[in-house]
Amino acid sequence: MSKPLNPIDALLKKTSTWLEDSGPMPSIVISSRIRLARNLDKYPFAVRTDDESMLEVMNVVRDGAAHSKMLKKAHFVDMDEISEIDRQFLVERHLVSREHMQNPEFRAVIIGDGEAVSVMVNEEDHLRIQSMESGLNLRNAWTTINRLDDELAETLEFAFTPKWGYLTCCPTNTGTGMRASVMLHLPALVMQKQINKILHTITKLGLAARGLYGEGTEATGNFFQISNQVTLGRHEEELIENIERILNQVIEHEQNAREALLTQNRAQLEDRIWRAYGIMGNARTVSSAEALDLLSAIRLGVDMELMSDLDRTTLNELFLFCQPAHLQKLEGSALSPKERDMKRAELIRQRIGKT
Amino acid sequence: MSKPLNPIDALLKKTSTWLEDSGPMPSIVISSRIRLARNLDKYPFAVRTDDESMLEVMNVVRDGAAHSKMLKKAHFVDMDEISEIDRQFLVERHLVSREHMQNPEFRAVIIGDGEAVSVMVNEEDHLRIQSMESGLNLRNAWTTINRLDDELAETLEFAFTPKWGYLTCCPTNTGTGMRASVMLHLPALVMQKQINKILHTITKLGLAARGLYGEGTEATGNFFQISNQVTLGRHEEELIENIERILNQVIEHEQNAREALLTQNRAQLEDRIWRAYGIMGNARTVSSAEALDLLSAIRLGVDMELMSDLDRTTLNELFLFCQPAHLQKLEGSALSPKERDMKRAELIRQRIGKT
């Protein structure tokens, strides 16, 4: 009998379903995500909790999840029982937050099949339920997470008042407890120097723009996460409609900027894209930040049909596997930053069909 | 009957023989050149001359050259009768100086078969005889130019006194009238930041270090021209021996620097070389300066046997044909700087086997 795989190692075998390039608007929208903050009525919130209470929350949520059909094939991962590289790996997969990685004690994550749904346990709230979809698909993500929320509510008693809605550790999440976010690739708006104006407008409309890994991280490689700020006083569907309306405008601006690049600066654009391709096929050492920049340039080339040698699926895989913990998991051992840069370059050369 | 080719167009068909990569020390020394300054005894020197006298010098030298066996297949090119692009083309081939190009009236150049020997007429001196060889081969260049000088002296009476030797327009050339120079590729000394120390030492030993196109031009792409300063008071063979002795030391330093790069920084070195290769195979627009940098990196890769996809012959051809006038001659029409950068990128992609 073969030894059963560690659940993290099993994840390594494939790309997350939300990176499958199967959703709407794949040329601009990488993925859509909805997260619900929930707390158990009978246990103190994170700010006032203790070890014993946290341990109980973990067990109660674990038992509750065991009754959910949607989590039937899910893995329960105790953050304290896995290695630091595995924890980092989960951050890179957007399955846990950086805070969750940094404080693993009495914290867990439940990972659904294909990573489409997951639940962080004892993060800022007792439960942070998450649903991810490929492309621009907040509605599907909402349908899925709403169903999972209902299933969990059958066994778990969530803190809720008719006046305030769901109660959360931080008051900014109270109400629906919902945060919807979308990962966008906006290279043309960056090249045409229109991005700051767009992000400024988004903020005034009640949305937030962040880097790849959420709050406090910078946008790299022209990838941006846009999410709602308001969670209170509206229905979830209204909030989603509002985000989608604004996103559609951002997408239109990006499309116009791409058209403008093509008519005004085609030569420079092609040069940039093909140089990125040439570097990726030949470099012997590539940093994380450079990899994102190169992937961004090549993705733009593929999206604009200026390059037919590659597809977005390969780029999405690289997007995921070029990250530090992914590289170390692939290698099967810890690597220094310098070794990672070499391993990253090697992986990129292999995946884009050169050696 | 086909129309006879313009002599400049004939040159375009092939690479100069001195770029054939056939001489000694090809991994560090591109080419060796000897130039002799000669003046006709009976005509005023350039500083005191007039149009009529210059025209007579042109005719006298032309007739004299017609008697030389070595110049039997040579072309006499009146600088004033060719286009500006053709004049620039001759500079790029190292057949005429920039000054000769800029003031074409009553100036000419005699170009021997394969460009191994040539004679500028009415440059700073009435004759500037030149001999070029591939690799480190000043002795062959000397044998050739000495023979040509003798042949020309059979019909032309050169200004010479037993005390001062050959008289020249500028006193710094008086004596032998000889300048020997060698074009070196010293990328490892540049990368290891030892180049300034080496050039400083060279200068103290009576040699001069310059850029690709002689006086007043900067070294680009790690290519340097090293030549003697002293022309008076010594035999030509002594001068050449002295340069060769110093050059051998420079070459040894470059070899040591390459070894050091390989043992200390192999990963970065390979990265640099392969990136250059990737960019050359894919870029859509490349400037002159960048082309030299890329060619320098790839040449180093070939020389150090880190790259087997290319040979020095191809690199030498690109070295020549990436220059502005060469590109325009290839295209058959004048090109704006932006168009040249695109044409250059296209040529590079073609020559290194990618499209």
HADDOCK unambig.tbl for C-alpha pairs under 7 A between the chains (distance, minus, plus):
assign (segid A and resid 267 and name CA) (segid B and resid 284 and name CA) 6.78 0.50 0.50
assign (segid A and resid 270 and name CA) (segid B and resid 284 and name CA) 6.50 0.50 0.50
assign (segid A and resid 271 and name CA) (segid B and resid 283 and name CA) 5.12 0.50 0.50
assign (segid A and resid 271 and name CA) (segid B and resid 284 and name CA) 4.34 0.50 0.50
assign (segid A and resid 271 and name CA) (segid B and resid 285 and name CA) 6.03 0.50 0.50
assign (segid A and resid 274 and name CA) (segid B and resid 282 and name CA) 5.14 0.50 0.50
assign (segid A and resid 274 and name CA) (segid B and resid 283 and name CA) 5.68 0.50 0.50
assign (segid A and resid 275 and name CA) (segid B and resid 279 and name CA) 5.19 0.50 0.50
assign (segid A and resid 275 and name CA) (segid B and resid 282 and name CA) 5.57 0.50 0.50
assign (segid A and resid 275 and name CA) (segid B and resid 283 and name CA) 5.02 0.50 0.50
assign (segid A and resid 278 and name CA) (segid B and resid 278 and name CA) 3.94 0.50 0.50
assign (segid A and resid 278 and name CA) (segid B and resid 279 and name CA) 5.12 0.50 0.50
assign (segid A and resid 278 and name CA) (segid B and resid 281 and name CA) 6.64 0.50 0.50
assign (segid A and resid 278 and name CA) (segid B and resid 282 and name CA) 5.46 0.50 0.50
assign (segid A and resid 279 and name CA) (segid B and resid 275 and name CA) 5.19 0.50 0.50
assign (segid A and resid 279 and name CA) (segid B and resid 278 and name CA) 5.14 0.50 0.50
assign (segid A and resid 279 and name CA) (segid B and resid 279 and name CA) 6.14 0.50 0.50
assign (segid A and resid 281 and name CA) (segid B and resid 278 and name CA) 6.64 0.50 0.50
assign (segid A and resid 282 and name CA) (segid B and resid 274 and name CA) 5.15 0.50 0.50
assign (segid A and resid 282 and name CA) (segid B and resid 275 and name CA) 5.55 0.50 0.50
assign (segid A and resid 282 and name CA) (segid B and resid 278 and name CA) 5.47 0.50 0.50
assign (segid A and resid 283 and name CA) (segid B and resid 271 and name CA) 5.14 0.50 0.50
assign (segid A and resid 283 and name CA) (segid B and resid 274 and name CA) 5.71 0.50 0.50
assign (segid A and resid 283 and name CA) (segid B and resid 275 and name CA) 5.03 0.50 0.50
assign (segid A and resid 284 and name CA) (segid B and resid 267 and name CA) 6.81 0.50 0.50
assign (segid A and resid 284 and name CA) (segid B and resid 270 and name CA) 6.53 0.50 0.50
assign (segid A and resid 284 and name CA) (segid B and resid 271 and name CA) 4.36 0.50 0.50
assign (segid A and resid 285 and name CA) (segid B and resid 271 and name CA) 6.07 0.50 0.50
